[in-house]
Structure formats: C-alpha cells, structure tokens
Amino acid sequence: MPDQTEFYNTLWDATLKAIKDDSNSEIANDFIYNTYIKECKLVKLENKDAYILVEDSMAKDVLNTHKEIITDYFNKASGSEYVLNFITDTKSIIKSPSPTVSEVIEGLDQTNLNPKYSFDNFVEGNNNRNALKASKAVTAAPGKLYNPLFIYSKPGMGKTHLVQAIGNEIKKLYPNMRVLYNSSQNMVEDIQKVINKNKKSDKYGNNEWLEDKYQNIDVLIIDDIQMLAGNSASQEMFFNFYNNLEHRNKQIIITSDVYPDKLNGLQDRLTSRFKQGSPFNISDLEIETSIEILKSKLQGQAGEDEIPIQALEYIAKNFSSDVRELEGTLRALLFAIINRDNDEPIDMAFVHDVFKDIIGDGPSGNITEKDIISVVCSFYNINQKEVMSQSRAKNTAHCRHVCVYLIRELLNTPFKKIGKTLGNRDHTTCMSSYKKIAKGVKENNELLFLDLSEIKDMLKS
C-alpha cells in the first residue's frame, strides 16, 4: 500500500517537472501551475484511467480546459497512454478494504497531515492570536500544556490549518513522535467497522488495528468533534481512546464549531474533559486580517503586483465571512485577470465588474430615494436644499448627478419620478445627469469609482 502511494507521488512529480521544464508550455506560467496544477494529486490508476484529485470545482473547470496538454505530459512521464480524470473527491473511485494489522503498523508514520499547512503561512490576527499562541506552546512541549487543546470557531476560520500546522511542526521537531490527524467522521467510520464486526456477539469490542491506530501514538488530532454527536457507541470508544492517551500524557488536540458546553448530543463526561485545557476561540475575521490573508495567498502568483490594494480591501469588506470564501473570491479574480483582454486595465471598475453578479451594484432592503439623497449630500458635504435648488455650482451639480445615477442604478426609478424628487426637474435633465456619471464609470474614472463604492458602503450600514 505505501509503495503504491509512493509510486503515484513519483509519477505526478515527474509530470510536474516535465511541465516546468518546458518554457514554451502555456500551462507552465506561475498562476496556472502554482494555483491549480501543483496542488493536484494522483490518487489512482485503473486500466487506462488516471484519477487526479483537485482542490475544488473551479480548479476542475480550469484544468479541464488544459486537459489535453496535461495528458501529454503525464503520458510522457508514465510511458503509457492514460485518460486523465479530474475529481474533487475520492469516494466514487476508491473503496479501500479494511486495513490489516500489519498495514497499520507499517503505516504508523502516515499522519494524514497535509504538508502545506504550517505556522509560517498561517496569518495571525486579533481574531486568532490566543489560539495561535496556545498552538505554538503545545508544539514546544506536547502533552505538557493545554491538554487537551480545544479550538473552536465557525467553519472556514482556519482551525484545520492551525491544528495541522501543530502536527507538522511536531514531526519536524520530534521526528520519532507518532502523530495522527483525522476527522471525527473518519474516526466514526473506523469505529463502525469494529462495531459491525462484533454485532453478532452483541457487544462493542476493539481489535488490534484500531487500538494501534488511535492509541499507539503520541499526538491525536481530531477535527470537527461535533460530528460525533448522537453516536453513543463511537463516543464510548473515543472516550476509551481519550482516557488511555491522557493517562500516558499524550497530546490530544480537538476542534469544534462550538464551545464544549454547546456540543449537543455528546456525553457530559466528554465535554467536561474538553474544557480542561481552556478552550480557545477563533472569532470572526477583521478587515485587516482578511487583507493580510489575501496578500499571503497572492505571493508568487502571476499578476501579484498588478492587483491594486483597493481590490484587496474591496474583497475583504465584501467576502470576509470565512477564509475559504476569501480564497475562492481571490481565485475568481485571478481567473478573470488571466482571461481578460490584454489591453484591459486591472482597476476597480474591472474588479467591480467581476463581482457584480455576486454582490450586485449596491445595497438591498428598504433604501429610498430620500435615503440616497441624504447620504450623497452628506458624503460631498452639500446641503440638500442646494441640491434641490436650481444652483449650477460645480460641486452642487456633481452631487446632484450622483444622486440621479445612484437612484436610477439602485432602485431602477423612472427618470420622471427622479426629477420630481429632485426639485421637480425635467426627466431629460435627469437623463443627462445619469449619462455624465455613467460615462465616468465606463471610462474607469478611479476617483469617481471610489466615491460611488464608499457611498454604497454608507448605504449598507
């Protein structure tokens, strides 16, 4: 089993090398290679099919557009003729038999850790600082401090990155330590094999491979413990694992989407133990942290220097619900950049156009014409009475033009009604005002675009 995995890794590494060595290859550019191809993994060869695991559906779509040329490199590296299949999960093509005792013992150093997760590429912010400090303390002295280390947050905030970074750092500092990372769902599946095996005897028993996997180790990392809820048999067995490891001062690391007391469906004796190590929370992302995460994801990417900081601020303000959303949004922007016309500038108008179908052109809800006029006048520091008057002062006229434009864009109000709202103006005058601002937007007037974005943000608040 390990030999097969090693062969797959070697074959894919040879494919990557062939791509990078070909300076004329259209897929050797930094963006496509580093963002999509480099992160792939060969997971199975079956007859003439090669199954390549990719990160997500967007990566799959991108790679399928270059499938023919990637296949050529792969077949040259393998010396055979395969058909490449890009997949986002392995459930449909890999059904592994239950491991034997010898396989588990032989593979004890197979930690399930992803080497891409480290402390170096984990972005520290006010929302995760305490959890990061505790994680580094555990790494320095496994089993001595914060045992268990319990980290909780809503999904997509970096828990998995952080706990896998702990495991990778421990393996680096203490090569002889045996570390196992697993999701609670996979652990339940392992336990279920034992339960099914012992159903006839009407009792739950352990067998040798399960004990070796979860107890003959130095560090156990279980991700998303909430998935254990409601499964009493699995909780019983996990409790035994936990007690055994705790008794021998082995490090236990657990993540959850909620604080231990809110883990409904878990036994009290488990949740009380989870609180022993002072649970650490990763709170919601702040704008500053989101921007730093985006900067870190951009490093080494093609076009890194072309993307204005305002674009990162825009993404951080609108797509900071979690780290995954930030990554996906940035990937969408980079994808749009490499597929744009060569002479099209990467400015805020371009960025806004990329995401207009996702967030729309402005606020939703009960915004009225009067709300827009009030906010625009406040933004430009112009008295509303002046805007309603016949004044043609430059600043007043510009403020009035922006009012017309935003009322039309955000509310789709007829020009006749806009004219009535803005001091009984003729609808043709309002049409002219709208066209002036629309022209500035179309011509990528950077200052105007920033003004409009800020006004829309004010309307959202």
N, C-alpha and C positions, 0 to 999 in steps of 0.2 A: 504493500500500500504506500509507504513512504517513497519507495523507489519510483512508483508511477507519478506521484506528485512532483518529485524532483525532475523527472523526465519532461513533464509538462512545462515546468518553470524554465528549464533549459531551452526547450524548443521555442517558447514565447520570447525569451531573452534574445535568442538568435534572430527571431523575426524583428524585434525592436532594433537590434544592431544593424540589420540589413536596411531598414528604413532610414536610420540616422546617417548611415554611411553613404547613402545616395543623395548627394547635394541637389540633384535635379528633381527629386521627388516632390510632388505637390503636397504630400501629407507629412513631409519632414519639417514643415515650418513649426515654430515653437508653440503656437497656440493649439493647433490640432493635435500635435504629438503630445504635449505636456498635459493638456486638459482632458483628452479623450483616450488616445491610443496607449499612452504609458500606464494608465490606471487599469487597463484591461487585464484579464487573467484567463489563461487556457484551463478549462476545468474538465474537459472530456473529449476523447477521440473515440468515435464509434463508426465502424465501417469506413465510409468516406466523408463523414460529417465531423467537423471540428466545432466545438461549442465554446464561445468566448464570452465570459461574464463581464458585463459593463455596468457602470455605476447607476444609470437611470435611463428613462425612456428618451430623453433628449440626446444623451450620448449614443444610444442605439440608432436614433434617426440620423445623426451626423455620420456615424461610421458606416451605416448602410449606403450613404451617398458615395463613399470611397471603398465600398466592399470589394470591387474587382481588383483594384491595385493592392489592397491589403492582402487579399487572397494570393496574389502573385508572390509577394514577399514571403508569406507563410509557406507556400508550397516549395519555394526555393530552399527555405531553411529546413523543411522536413524531408525534401527529396521525394515527395509523393504528391498526389493530386487530391486535395480536400475541398469540400464546400464549407465555407465559414458561416456559422450561425451566431449572431449576436443576441445574447439573452440577458435579462435583468435579474433572474433568479435561477437557482439550480433545481428547484423542486420537481419540475416536469421532466428532467433528463437524468437526474442522479438519484437512484434509490439504493442506498448503501445497506448491506446486510449488517446485522448487529455485530459489533467488533468482538473478536475473540480476546481472551485474557492476554495472549502473547502479543497481539497487535496493540492493545492498550499500553502494556508495559513498555513495548518497544517505542511507542509514540508519546511517552510521558512528557517529553520536552516540546511537544506540539501544543503551544499555548493558546491557540486560536486568536492571538494578538495580531493586529494589523500594524506593521512597522511604520506606517505613515503618521500614526498618532504619537506625538511627543510633546514634552513641555515647551520645547523651542518654538513650535508652531501653534501653540495654544495662546490666544490673545487674552491678556489679563485686563480686567476692567473692574470697576467698583462692584459690579453685579456678581462677580465670581472670585473676588480676591481671597476671601476667607477659605473657600473650598479649595482653591489652588494651594494656599499655604499649608493646609492640613494634608493635602495630597503629597506635597513635597516632604513633609515631616514623616509620613508613612513610608515613603520611598527610602529615606535615610535610615530608618530603623523599623523594618517590617515586624509587626506583632508586638511592638513596644508601646506605640502611641495610637490613640483613636482606633481601637479595635472593638467592634467593627467600625470602619469608616463608612458612614452612610451619607450619600449625596443625593439630594432630591431637587427637582425642578420640573417645570412643564416640558413636554417633548421638544427636542430640537435646540436645546440651550447649551450643549457641549458636554453633557455628563459622560457619554460614551467615550468621547475624545479624551477626557480627563482621566478616567479610570484605566483606559488602555495605555495612556502615557505612563501611568504609575507602573503598570505591568512591564512595559518595555524598558523603563528606567531601572527597575529592579533586576531584570535579566541582564542589563548592562553592568550594573554594579555588583551583582551577586550571580554569576553565571551558573552556579550549581543549584541555585534555588529553582524549585519547580512551581511554575505559575500556570493557572488555568483561568481563562476568561470564557464565560458562557452566558447566554441569555437565560432567564428563568424558563422561558418557553422550551428551549432545547433541553434544559435540565429535566423538565417535566416529561419530555419525550423519552429521555434516558430512563427515568424512573418508571415510566409506564411500561417499558419493555420488561422490567423486573416484575411489576405487578401482574402483567398478563401471563408471565411465565409461572407465577405462583398462585394463579387463580384456583387451580384445581385443589390446592391444599388449603384454600380459604384463608390465607394469611399473606402478609407482605414480608418478603424476605429480601436480603441483599445477596447479590452474587459478587464474585471476585472482581470482575472488570469494573463494576460500578463503584465499589469501595476504593479500588485503585485510582479511578479517575477523579473522585471527589474528596478523598481523604488522604491519599498518599502524596500530598502536595504541601507546599509552603505558603502559597498565596492563592486564595479563591476569590475570584471576581464574578459576581452575579449581577447582570444588568436587567433592569426593569422587573424588580421583585414583585410588583403588583400583579404580574401575570400568574402568580402562584395562588392568588385568591380563589377561594371556593373549592380547592382541590385538597381535601383533608389528607389523603394518602400521601401525596407528594410533600405536603407540609410536614407530615410526620417523619418522612425520610430525610428531608432537608434539615429538620431540627436535629436529627442524629448526626448528620454531617457537621453541622454548626458546633454542636457540643464537643464533638471529637476534636475539631480543629482548635476551638477555643481552649480546651483543656491542655493542648500541646503548644499554646501560644503562637499559633499560626495566624497569619494576617487574613482577615475577612473584609472584603470591600463590596458594598451593595449600593445600587442606585434604584431610585423610585421616582414616580411622577408626583408623589405627595409625601408629606411628613408622616412618620411611622404611625401616629395616632389615627390618621385618616385612611389607613390601609384596611378598608372594609373587606371582610372575608378572610383575613389572616388571623391566626391564633394569637391570643394576648401574650402568650409566652414568647412568641417570635417578635412581635412589635416592641415588647419591653426590652428585649435584648438589643434591638436595632437602635434604641435610644441611649445605650450605654456609652457610645463613642462620641456623643454630642453631634447630632446630625447637622450637616452643612447644606445651606440652600444656595442655588444659583438663581438669582432673581432675573427679572426682565431686562433685556438689553437696553442700554442707554445709547443715545445717538453717537456719542464719541467712541464708545466701544465698537459699535456697528461699523463706523468708518474705518477703524483700525483693522477690524476683521476683513473688510473689503480690500484694504491695502495689502494685507498679508496674502490674500488669495490672488491678488494681481501680480505679485512678484514673479518675475521670469516669464510672464505672458507676453505674447506679441501684442503690440499696441499699448503696453503699460503706460508709456509716457504720453500717449495721445489723449487719454481719458482725463477730462478736467476734474478737479477736486469737487466742483459743484455737482458733477454727476454722481459722485460717491455720496455726497450729502443728500442728494435727491433720493437715491436708493435707500439710504439709512433712514430717512424720515418716513418713507412710504412702505418699506418692506422689511421692518425690523421685528416681526413677530417671533422669529427664531433664526438660528444660524443657518439652517437648511434653506429657509426662504431667501436669506441674503445671498447664499452661494448660487441658488438657482436663478435668482434675478441677475446677478453679475454674469453668469454663464449666458443668459439670454441676451444681455447687452453685447458681450464679446462675440456671440454668434452673429448678431446683427451687424457688428462692425466689419467682420471678415466677409460678409455677404453684401455690403453696401457698394454703391458705385464708387469708383476710385477717387473721383473728384468731390465726393460728398463730405463736408466737414463733420467732425465729431464734436458737436457743440450741444448746448442744452436743448435746442429745438429738435435735434436728432434724438437725444435721449428721451425727450418728452414723447416724440412720435413712436418710439419703440414700445413704450408702456401705456400708451393712451387707451388701448383696448382693455387693459387690466384695471387701471385706476380711474379711467375717464378723464375728462377735461376739468373737473372741478368737484366741489362738494355736492353731496346729495342731502336729502332731507327737506326741511321746510324753509329753505332760503328764499327770500322775497326780493323784489326789485329794490325796495327801500333798504333792505339789509346790505345789498351790494353797493348802493349809492353811499350809504353811511360809511362802510369800510373803505371804499376807494377814496372818499373825501378825507377820511382820517389818515390814510396812508400818504396822500400827497399834501396833507395839511391845508386843504382848501375848504372854505365854508360852504355848506350845502346850498345856502341861498345864492351864492355866486354861481354855482353850477346850474341852478335853475333859472338864473337871470340870462339876459342877452349879452353878457360880457364876452368879449372875444380875446381877452388877455391870454397869452400863450399857455401859461400853467393851468389856468381855469379850463381852457378849451381842451387841453390834453386830458385833464381829469375827466371831463365830460365824455370825450371819445372813449376812454377806457370803460367808463360806466356803461355806455351803449354796447360796446364789444362784449363785456362780461355778461350783461343781462341777456343778450342775444345768444351767446355761447352756452351759458349755464342753464338758462331757463327756456330757451327757444321762444322767447316772447316776440310777437309780431312788432315790426318797426313802428306801426301806427300807435300801438299801446306804449311802446318805449318813449315815443315822442310826447305823448300825453303825460307820462310820469315825470319826464324831464322838462317841465315848464311849458307844456303844450307846443312842442316843436313839430315841424312838418316831418312826415315819415321819410321823405327823401333826404332831409338833413341828417337824420339818424343813420340812414343807409350810407351816406358819405362818411360819417364818423366811424362806422363799423369797418368800412373798407380801408381807412387810413391805418387803423390798428392791425387789421388782418394782413395788410401789406408788410408792416414791420415784422410781424411774426413770420411770414413767409420768407422774408429776406434775412432771417436769422439775426434780428436786432437783439444782441445779447442783453443789453440793459433793460429793454422792454420785456424780454422774456423773463428775466429775473424778477422784475416788478410784478408781472402777472402771476408768477409762481408764488411769490410771497403774499400777495393779496388773496390768492386761493387758499393758502395755508391759514390766513387770518379768518377766512370764512368758515373753515372747517372747525376752528376752535370755539 
